Amino acid sequence: MAILTAAVVVVGVLCLLDLLLTLGVVRRLREHTALLAAGAGAGGQSVSITDLNVGETPAGFEVATVGGPRVSGPAGLRVVAFFSPHCSVCPERVPSFTEYLTSNAIGRESVLAVIEGSEGEAPYQATLADVAQVCTGADGDLVSVAFKAQGYPAFCLLDADGALLASGIHPSTLTEPAGV
């Protein structure tokens, strides 16, 4: 009888420990969900979508745009965005990106939208062509490498010299830091 009582106590303690660990995991998942939904990381900073730090300048590049002139950068560009046809969130971000550009009066000539894949496979190309210069294929890959992009969608705000001011997974994270 003593062995049965000891076994029940051990199982009860293990169940209680399991319950505490499960509650801890649920709490962390809620925190991460809230951070991703807000498009912000710890401390309210934007989620890192690039290996570049704020203030760093991406490598230089010169790429052909779809139906337009060649674009060199990053100097002269104000916003660079990265999209993929395989990204489940990208279709939701394209309208908010175009709205961001319109509401901030950012002209097409200072915006570069990079769409992963070849020109014929770029589903957002027509929509983005109205507000941005669009590049795809190998040229898009050059820009992705220059910005060290890590995922899709990704949005980068640059200063006049091409240095990174802000980046994030939602256009609303592209705000200039205080004092700039």
trRosetta pair geometry for C-beta under 8 A, 3 or more apart (Angstrom, degrees):
i j d omega theta_ij theta_ji phi_ij phi_ji
1 4 5.7 -53 -152 35 37 112
1 5 6.4 37 151 -18 67 105
2 5 5.7 -53 -149 37 33 112
2 6 6.3 34 153 -19 65 107
3 6 5.7 -54 -147 38 31 112
3 7 6.3 33 153 -21 65 106
4 7 5.7 -53 -146 35 30 112
4 8 6.5 30 155 -18 63 105
5 8 5.9 -55 -149 36 30 110
5 9 6.5 30 153 -18 64 106
6 9 5.7 -55 -148 37 32 112
6 10 6.3 31 154 -19 66 106
7 10 5.8 -53 -146 36 31 110
7 11 6.3 29 156 -16 65 107
8 11 5.8 -55 -145 40 30 110
8 12 6.2 34 154 -22 64 108
9 12 5.6 -55 -148 36 29 114
9 13 6.4 30 154 -19 64 105
10 13 5.8 -54 -148 36 31 110
10 14 6.4 30 153 -17 64 107
11 14 5.7 -55 -146 39 32 112
11 15 6.3 34 154 -20 65 106
12 15 5.7 -54 -147 36 30 111
12 16 6.4 30 154 -18 64 106
13 16 5.7 -54 -148 37 31 112
13 17 6.3 33 152 -18 65 106
14 17 5.6 -52 -146 37 32 112
14 18 6.3 35 153 -20 64 106
15 18 5.6 -53 -147 37 31 114
15 19 6.3 36 152 -22 64 104
16 19 5.6 -51 -148 33 31 115
16 20 6.6 32 153 -18 63 103
17 20 5.8 -53 -150 35 32 111
17 21 6.5 29 154 -15 65 107
18 21 5.8 -57 -147 39 31 109
18 22 6.2 32 155 -20 65 108
19 22 5.7 -55 -146 36 29 112
19 23 6.4 29 156 -18 63 105
20 23 5.8 -54 -149 35 30 111
20 24 6.6 33 151 -20 63 105
21 24 5.6 -53 -151 34 34 114
21 25 6.5 34 152 -18 66 103
22 25 5.7 -52 -149 35 34 111
22 26 6.4 35 153 -19 65 105
23 26 5.7 -52 -146 36 33 113
23 27 6.4 37 153 -22 64 104
24 27 5.7 -53 -149 33 31 112
24 28 6.6 28 154 -16 64 105
25 28 5.8 -56 -149 38 33 110
25 29 6.3 34 153 -20 66 106
26 29 5.7 -54 -147 36 31 113
26 30 6.5 34 154 -20 64 103
27 30 5.8 -55 -154 33 31 112
27 31 6.7 32 150 -19 64 104
28 31 5.6 -52 -151 34 36 113
28 32 6.4 32 154 -16 67 106
29 32 5.7 -54 -145 40 33 109
29 33 6.1 36 155 -22 65 106
30 33 5.6 -53 -144 36 30 113
30 34 6.4 31 156 -18 63 105
31 34 5.9 -58 -152 36 29 110
31 35 6.4 27 152 -18 64 107
32 35 5.6 -54 -146 37 33 112
32 36 6.2 29 157 -15 67 106
33 36 6.0 -56 -145 40 29 107
33 37 6.1 29 156 -19 64 109
34 37 5.8 -55 -143 38 28 111
34 38 6.3 19 159 -11 63 111
35 38 6.0 -64 -146 43 27 104
35 40 6.0 -105 -156 81 71 64
35 41 6.2 51 -173 -119 123 32
35 42 7.4 -17 -121 -60 140 51
35 47 7.6 117 154 -77 99 110
36 39 7.4 33 -176 -74 33 36
36 47 7.7 47 -111 -72 58 150
36 169 7.9 -23 -153 68 71 151
39 46 7.1 -18 145 -138 85 75
39 47 6.4 -109 -176 1 53 112
39 168 5.5 66 168 171 106 125
39 169 5.4 -148 -137 65 90 87
39 170 3.7 -70 -109 19 153 124
39 172 6.4 115 63 66 155 100
39 173 5.1 -133 138 -50 120 118
40 44 5.3 -23 180 -148 142 38
40 45 6.6 133 -166 69 86 29
40 46 6.3 -71 -119 -103 63 36
40 47 6.6 -168 -143 -37 14 80
40 168 7.7 -25 -87 -131 52 129
40 173 6.9 168 -80 -108 73 114
41 44 7.9 -15 69 70 53 8
41 45 5.0 -32 61 77 100 85
41 46 6.7 32 7 117 97 18
41 47 4.8 132 -48 -93 98 58
41 48 6.9 16 -42 -10 153 76
42 45 6.8 0 73 33 53 100
46 49 8.0 -58 142 -2 105 96
46 166 5.7 105 -6 -171 151 90
46 167 5.7 166 113 79 139 48
46 168 3.7 -98 -163 -76 118 104
46 169 8.0 167 -177 6 91 65
46 173 4.2 108 -115 177 114 130
47 168 5.6 90 41 -139 77 72
47 169 5.2 -9 62 -7 130 107
47 173 7.5 -80 22 -114 76 169
48 51 7.9 63 171 -90 116 30
48 150 7.4 33 129 32 82 144
48 167 7.1 52 -136 88 43 118
49 82 7.9 -175 148 45 127 125
49 149 6.6 -7 144 -148 88 71
49 150 5.6 -158 -175 49 47 93
49 151 5.7 -103 -146 52 89 90
49 154 3.9 178 146 -125 139 105
49 155 7.6 69 51 31 154 49
49 156 7.9 -133 77 -64 113 86
49 167 5.3 -136 44 150 97 114
49 168 6.4 118 -6 -149 122 11
49 169 5.8 147 -68 -68 131 74
50 147 5.3 -74 -126 157 134 86
50 148 5.0 101 -169 83 82 84
50 149 5.6 -39 -98 -97 87 44
50 150 6.1 -172 -90 -3 29 94
50 154 6.7 111 -49 -172 92 138
50 156 6.7 33 -21 -85 149 121
50 164 7.4 -149 81 -118 144 154
50 167 5.4 -71 17 177 114 171
51 148 3.7 -75 37 143 100 142
51 150 6.8 113 -38 -51 77 113
52 56 4.6 -148 -164 80 91 124
52 58 6.1 -60 -77 -78 153 77
52 147 6.5 -76 -7 -166 133 58
52 148 5.6 145 -31 45 83 119
52 164 5.1 131 128 -19 127 156
52 167 7.4 108 72 -23 101 151
53 56 5.0 90 56 -10 71 119
53 164 7.2 158 101 71 31 132
54 164 5.5 -120 -122 107 42 97
54 165 6.6 31 -148 -161 95 20
54 166 6.8 15 -109 -82 112 43
54 167 7.9 -152 -79 5 79 92
54 177 7.2 80 -176 -37 146 140
55 163 5.7 -12 -161 175 30 125
55 164 6.7 -37 18 64 23 80
56 163 6.6 158 85 -150 16 84
56 164 5.7 4 62 24 68 113
57 74 6.3 -168 -168 52 83 129
57 161 6.9 -71 -97 126 128 94
57 162 5.1 63 -144 105 104 96
57 163 4.7 -62 -75 -92 81 66
57 164 7.2 -173 -93 -10 32 76
58 61 7.8 -33 127 -5 112 108
58 73 7.6 18 78 125 119 98
58 74 4.8 98 54 -38 105 140
58 146 4.5 74 163 149 113 88
58 147 4.7 -30 -114 -88 142 57
58 148 7.4 -157 -123 3 94 82
58 162 6.8 -103 40 162 82 104
58 164 7.1 91 -34 -51 87 102
59 145 7.3 -35 50 118 133 82
59 146 4.2 -125 62 -134 87 80
60 72 7.1 7 -173 -177 95 93
60 73 7.1 179 -145 95 57 40
60 74 7.1 -119 -106 0 50 67
60 146 7.1 -127 64 -134 10 131
61 72 6.8 -174 95 -146 47 57
61 73 5.9 -9 57 58 86 79
61 74 7.6 53 27 -49 91 66
61 142 5.0 143 -145 141 130 110
61 143 5.7 -169 90 -87 166 62
61 146 4.7 -94 -34 -52 126 153
62 70 5.7 26 176 166 93 119
62 71 7.2 180 -149 89 53 39
62 72 4.2 -17 -99 -97 84 89
62 73 8.0 153 -85 15 46 58
63 70 6.6 172 89 -156 28 76
63 71 5.7 -17 62 59 80 86
63 72 7.9 150 15 -88 59 43
63 135 4.8 34 135 -136 132 160
63 139 3.7 117 -158 -168 109 107
63 140 7.5 108 -163 -58 151 35
63 142 5.7 176 -81 68 114 129
63 143 6.0 -48 -26 -46 155 104
64 70 5.4 -47 -94 -100 55 77
64 71 8.0 132 -123 16 10 75
64 135 6.6 132 86 -124 49 106
64 139 5.3 -121 45 -80 71 156
65 68 4.1 -23 89 65 118 106
65 69 6.6 25 34 66 112 40
65 70 7.1 169 1 -111 81 24
65 71 5.5 62 -41 -13 114 112
65 112 7.7 -120 -97 -130 116 88
65 133 4.4 -61 -125 178 154 100
65 134 5.9 108 -165 63 92 44
65 135 5.1 -82 -108 -70 59 84
65 139 7.8 -146 -75 131 37 154
66 119 5.7 145 -111 -129 115 111
66 122 7.6 -119 -64 51 157 158
66 125 6.2 -34 80 -156 170 120
66 129 6.9 -82 86 -98 116 114
66 134 4.6 -26 28 87 115 101
66 135 6.6 180 -20 -99 80 36
66 136 6.3 40 -57 5 117 104
67 129 7.2 26 55 -141 129 133
68 71 7.9 30 108 -41 114 101
68 133 5.7 -117 81 -136 154 97
68 134 7.9 112 18 40 124 67
71 77 7.5 69 173 -74 120 114
71 112 6.0 166 129 -98 160 121
71 133 5.5 128 -57 120 145 154
71 135 7.1 -122 37 -46 123 129
72 75 7.9 -5 118 59 87 81
72 76 7.3 59 84 43 73 137
73 76 6.2 -122 -106 58 75 92
73 77 4.5 9 -125 -10 130 127
73 80 7.4 137 145 -75 163 129
73 112 6.7 -94 -30 -17 158 153
73 143 7.6 37 59 -120 127 100
73 146 7.7 119 91 126 97 158
73 162 6.3 156 180 -123 77 123
74 77 5.4 -85 -166 42 62 116
74 80 7.2 -71 -130 -34 102 140
74 146 7.1 174 -50 145 103 129
74 147 7.9 109 -83 -78 129 90
74 158 5.7 -153 164 -129 116 157
74 162 3.3 125 98 -157 94 113
75 160 7.5 26 -150 150 80 50
75 161 5.8 -37 -110 -168 98 37
75 162 4.0 -76 -67 -34 53 121
76 110 6.9 -134 155 -119 60 79
76 162 7.3 2 16 -69 53 101
77 80 5.8 42 148 -56 140 96
77 110 5.8 145 -144 -169 39 62
77 111 7.2 111 -157 -97 87 17
77 112 5.5 -34 -133 -4 136 112
77 158 5.6 57 96 47 82 146
77 162 6.7 61 45 -112 87 84
78 106 5.5 -149 96 -150 143 116
78 110 3.9 41 2 148 107 118
78 111 6.5 -40 60 -71 92 64
78 157 7.1 -17 162 -151 66 66
78 158 6.0 -155 -149 58 23 87
79 101 6.9 -135 51 -96 158 97
79 106 5.9 47 -1 162 127 156
79 110 7.0 76 20 125 75 83
79 111 4.8 -5 66 -117 99 84
79 112 7.5 -176 97 32 57 60
79 132 7.8 -89 90 -110 105 118
79 155 7.0 -19 -166 -168 100 88
79 156 6.9 152 -156 82 51 57
79 157 5.9 -19 -101 -104 77 59
79 158 7.1 -162 -73 16 28 86
79 174 6.8 35 -118 -164 110 158
80 111 7.6 172 -82 -160 37 52
80 112 4.8 -7 -115 66 80 99
80 113 7.9 175 -159 -83 49 30
80 114 6.9 24 -179 -10 92 108
80 143 6.8 -155 -165 177 131 123
80 147 6.4 -158 107 -75 144 149
80 155 7.8 158 85 -156 49 43
80 156 4.6 -8 59 59 91 110
80 158 6.9 49 -4 -22 99 119
81 97 5.8 64 -121 -148 164 142
81 111 7.5 5 3 -174 103 96
81 112 7.5 179 27 93 64 53
81 113 4.9 -14 65 -116 102 72
81 114 6.9 -173 91 26 49 72
81 128 8.0 -142 76 -136 129 131
81 132 7.1 -71 33 -118 115 169
81 153 6.8 -7 -175 -175 95 103
81 154 6.9 164 -156 87 50 54
81 155 5.0 -7 -109 -107 85 72
81 156 7.4 -166 -75 23 42 70
81 171 7.7 -17 -102 -87 127 96
82 114 4.8 -17 -108 70 69 107
82 116 7.5 52 -177 -38 89 93
82 143 7.8 -174 -90 112 100 110
82 144 6.3 94 -121 -100 134 91
82 147 7.5 -156 -47 77 130 146
82 149 5.0 92 -44 -143 170 155
82 152 5.7 -113 122 -107 95 80
82 153 6.3 162 83 -159 65 54
82 154 4.1 9 45 51 113 99
82 155 7.7 -143 23 -64 71 39
83 87 6.6 -126 -167 35 61 140
83 90 4.8 107 -152 -147 93 127
83 93 7.5 -168 -105 81 102 118
83 94 7.0 43 -110 -79 147 95
83 113 6.7 5 5 -178 114 98
83 114 7.1 165 26 86 66 54
83 115 5.0 -20 73 -108 99 73
83 116 7.0 -137 100 8 49 81
83 124 5.5 -35 127 38 161 148
83 128 7.6 -151 11 -59 149 151
83 152 6.0 91 -147 -156 27 116
83 153 5.5 -3 -99 -113 66 94
84 87 4.1 106 64 -22 95 104
84 90 6.0 -160 53 -49 58 152
84 115 7.2 152 -92 -162 31 59
84 116 4.1 4 -111 32 83 129
84 117 7.3 114 -148 -15 66 103
84 152 4.0 -108 6 -59 110 177
84 153 7.7 -153 14 -81 78 58
85 90 7.6 -101 -98 71 20 154
85 115 7.3 59 -39 180 83 101
85 116 6.7 -128 10 77 75 90
85 117 5.5 -3 7 -6 120 153
85 121 5.8 -97 -15 152 159 94
85 122 6.9 -137 -55 -121 113 34
85 123 5.1 114 -115 1 100 110
85 124 7.9 -161 -85 -5 72 89
86 116 7.3 -56 20 86 97 134
86 152 7.8 101 71 58 77 148
87 90 3.8 87 87 -22 117 113
87 152 4.0 -107 -79 110 142 121
87 153 6.1 126 149 -47 160 69
88 91 7.9 -51 179 19 35 99
89 92 5.6 -62 -170 42 58 112
89 93 6.0 49 140 -23 85 112
89 152 7.6 167 60 121 97 76
89 153 6.1 -117 100 1 103 98
89 169 7.7 10 118 172 153 109
90 93 5.6 -65 -142 39 35 109
90 94 6.5 48 162 -38 70 95
90 124 6.9 -108 154 -42 113 142
90 152 5.9 -16 -67 153 115 111
90 153 5.0 134 -101 -59 74 106
91 94 6.2 -37 -148 10 31 114
91 123 7.9 -35 -88 111 94 132
91 124 7.7 -159 -101 -78 57 110
92 95 7.4 -64 -175 33 34 99
92 96 7.3 14 145 -1 66 115
93 96 5.6 -67 -151 48 45 107
93 97 5.7 51 151 -30 78 107
93 153 4.5 -119 72 18 165 164
93 169 8.0 -101 -100 161 145 65
93 170 6.7 -135 -121 -121 107 60
93 171 6.9 142 -168 -18 91 96
94 97 5.6 -55 -145 34 28 114
94 98 6.6 24 159 -15 63 104
94 124 5.0 -148 -106 -137 142 128
94 127 5.7 57 165 107 130 143
94 128 6.8 -93 -147 -63 105 94
95 98 5.9 -54 -146 37 33 107
95 99 6.2 34 154 -18 65 108
96 99 5.5 -52 -145 40 34 115
96 100 6.3 44 151 -27 65 102
96 170 6.9 -28 115 -165 146 85
96 171 5.3 -178 128 31 94 122
96 172 7.2 -52 169 -33 125 91
97 100 5.6 -49 -148 30 31 115
97 101 6.6 29 154 -16 63 103
97 113 7.9 102 144 -106 145 119
97 128 7.8 -6 101 -108 130 95
97 131 7.9 159 124 92 87 144
97 153 7.8 -122 -57 176 133 149
97 155 7.0 -162 -112 -96 107 127
97 171 4.7 167 -100 -58 59 138
98 101 5.8 -52 -150 36 34 111
98 102 6.3 31 153 -17 65 109
98 127 6.8 -93 -55 161 143 98
98 128 7.4 -136 -75 -105 104 54
98 130 7.4 34 -135 78 125 107
98 131 5.0 164 -130 0 84 159
99 102 5.7 -58 -145 40 31 110
99 103 6.0 23 161 -14 68 111
99 171 7.7 145 67 84 81 152
100 103 6.2 -60 -139 41 24 104
100 104 6.1 0 166 2 62 116
100 106 7.9 -2 126 23 75 128
100 171 3.8 -128 -32 154 159 137
100 172 7.0 -138 -95 -68 122 50
100 174 6.8 79 179 51 142 125
101 104 6.4 -72 -143 50 22 95
101 106 4.7 -93 -149 61 73 105
101 111 6.1 5 -122 -84 134 158
101 131 4.8 116 88 177 152 128
101 132 7.1 -123 -95 -57 165 94
102 105 7.5 22 -179 -74 30 40
102 131 7.0 -75 -53 -118 84 131
106 110 6.1 -109 -177 79 87 112
106 111 5.9 95 133 -57 112 115
107 110 5.4 76 69 16 83 99
107 111 7.3 -166 98 -6 41 99
108 111 5.9 -75 -146 40 33 106
108 130 7.6 -114 -97 144 127 34
108 131 5.8 -151 -96 -174 86 28
108 132 6.0 -154 -144 -88 71 20
108 133 6.6 111 164 -39 83 71
109 133 7.2 52 -124 -35 34 116
111 131 6.4 -24 80 139 156 75
111 132 3.9 -91 116 -115 112 89
111 133 6.6 153 87 17 63 73
112 132 6.4 140 -119 -178 9 107
112 133 5.3 -30 -107 71 64 97
112 134 7.9 147 -163 -95 55 24
112 135 6.6 -7 -169 8 101 108
112 143 6.7 -146 137 -138 136 154
113 124 7.6 -111 159 112 138 117
113 128 4.4 -105 80 178 169 139
113 132 4.0 92 -16 109 108 146
113 133 7.1 169 22 78 75 42
113 134 4.9 -26 72 -105 100 73
113 135 7.6 160 82 24 52 61
114 134 7.9 157 -88 -157 24 57
114 135 5.7 -21 -110 69 69 88
114 136 7.5 147 -163 -88 55 41
114 140 4.3 135 -163 -145 93 92
114 143 4.8 -151 -88 83 142 136
114 144 6.2 177 146 -56 154 85
114 149 7.9 -154 78 -26 144 163
115 122 4.1 82 116 -135 147 112
115 123 7.9 -170 -162 38 137 56
115 124 6.0 -173 -104 56 131 99
115 125 6.2 -95 13 -73 165 81
115 128 7.3 172 -50 37 121 156
115 134 6.3 6 -1 -167 113 104
115 135 7.6 174 27 85 72 39
115 136 4.9 -26 72 -97 92 93
115 140 6.2 -90 60 -110 41 153
116 136 7.5 50 139 -145 4 77
116 140 6.2 -168 -93 129 38 142
116 144 7.7 49 -88 -62 90 147
116 152 6.9 -80 -8 -73 130 146
117 121 3.9 -94 154 90 131 125
117 122 5.9 174 82 -70 107 68
117 136 6.1 -37 84 -167 58 110
117 137 7.1 -33 124 -72 29 54
117 140 7.9 -4 38 56 39 154
118 121 5.1 79 57 15 73 106
118 122 7.4 -123 99 -30 36 89
118 136 6.0 89 -170 137 20 121
118 137 4.8 45 -113 -82 57 100
119 122 5.9 -45 -153 4 32 119
119 125 7.2 75 -162 -103 65 158
119 136 4.9 153 -79 64 56 141
119 137 6.3 -32 -33 -28 74 116
121 136 7.7 160 60 -174 82 140
122 125 3.9 79 111 -47 115 114
122 134 7.2 126 157 168 156 131
122 136 4.9 -100 -60 -94 136 143
124 127 5.3 -64 -168 50 68 111
124 128 5.2 57 138 -19 94 114
125 128 6.1 -67 -140 45 23 102
125 129 6.0 34 162 -36 64 108
125 134 5.5 123 -140 160 76 163
125 136 7.2 -32 -92 -49 119 133
126 129 5.8 -47 -144 20 26 117
126 130 7.9 31 157 -23 53 95
127 130 6.7 -58 -178 18 34 108
128 131 6.4 -82 -159 53 46 87
128 132 5.0 -39 174 49 89 111
128 134 5.3 107 104 -83 115 119
129 132 7.2 -81 -104 65 20 63
129 134 5.4 -60 -84 -7 74 130
135 139 4.4 -98 -179 113 121 118
135 140 5.0 173 117 -71 87 74
135 143 6.4 115 77 -10 134 139
136 139 6.9 51 64 58 31 98
136 140 4.9 -12 -143 -28 22 132
137 140 5.8 116 50 16 33 101
137 141 7.2 -62 136 -6 39 98
138 141 5.3 -49 -150 32 37 117
138 142 6.8 46 150 -25 65 97
139 142 5.6 -46 -156 26 36 115
139 143 7.0 32 149 -13 64 101
140 143 5.8 -55 -154 36 37 109
140 144 6.3 40 149 -21 68 106
141 144 5.5 -52 -146 36 35 115
141 145 6.4 35 155 -19 66 104
142 145 5.9 -56 -151 36 29 109
142 146 6.4 31 151 -21 64 107
143 146 5.5 -52 -146 35 34 114
143 147 6.3 15 159 -3 67 109
144 147 6.3 -67 -146 49 26 97
144 149 4.5 -77 -151 34 77 121
145 148 7.1 23 -171 -77 33 46
147 154 7.7 153 126 123 137 137
147 156 6.1 -127 -146 -32 135 161
149 152 7.9 48 161 -68 123 66
149 154 5.1 174 -145 56 107 163
150 154 7.3 124 48 -86 61 143
151 154 6.1 128 79 -57 61 110
151 169 7.5 -17 96 -104 116 107
153 169 6.2 112 75 -161 76 65
153 170 7.9 84 82 -83 117 38
154 167 6.8 -1 -175 -173 91 106
154 168 7.8 169 -150 92 55 23
154 169 6.7 -40 -99 -102 50 57
155 167 6.5 167 87 -152 55 58
155 168 5.7 -20 60 64 99 68
155 169 7.3 140 15 -123 93 8
155 170 7.1 -62 18 94 135 14
155 171 5.3 176 -112 -93 169 56
155 173 6.9 136 72 61 120 98
155 174 5.5 -87 134 -54 122 121
156 164 6.1 -67 -163 -126 108 95
156 166 7.5 168 -152 90 45 49
156 167 4.7 -10 -103 -103 71 96
156 174 7.7 103 156 -108 9 113
157 164 7.5 91 74 -161 55 58
157 165 4.6 -62 105 66 97 107
157 166 4.5 15 42 53 118 88
157 167 7.1 -155 19 -70 71 50
157 174 4.1 137 -48 -157 123 98
157 175 7.7 176 5 17 169 11
157 176 7.0 -127 138 -77 144 65
158 162 5.3 -16 -176 -143 133 36
158 163 6.5 139 -156 66 78 32
158 164 6.2 -49 -103 -97 69 39
158 165 6.2 156 -124 2 14 95
159 162 7.2 -51 67 19 66 16
159 163 5.0 -5 35 56 109 88
159 165 5.4 115 -47 -55 83 112
159 180 7.2 -127 -99 -169 119 126
164 167 6.2 -23 -166 -36 119 110
165 174 8.0 75 89 -160 104 73
165 176 5.7 -35 170 -121 140 68
165 177 6.4 -148 -172 -1 87 92
165 180 6.6 61 -137 -132 120 169
166 173 6.3 -162 158 138 118 79
166 174 5.2 156 91 -131 121 48
166 175 6.2 69 -28 53 173 44
166 176 7.0 -134 -13 -95 123 30
166 177 6.9 162 -61 -41 103 82
167 173 7.4 4 123 114 24 121
167 174 7.7 22 -104 -93 24 81
168 171 7.9 180 79 -76 107 10
168 172 7.8 -72 94 71 146 56
168 173 2.9 14 25 79 166 151
168 174 6.6 -138 32 -51 109 66
169 173 7.2 60 38 8 49 145
170 173 5.3 102 67 -10 78 100
171 174 5.7 -43 -169 12 54 117
172 175 7.8 -1 166 -36 51 100
176 180 4.7 -123 171 65 111 134
177 180 5.2 94 66 -25 76 120
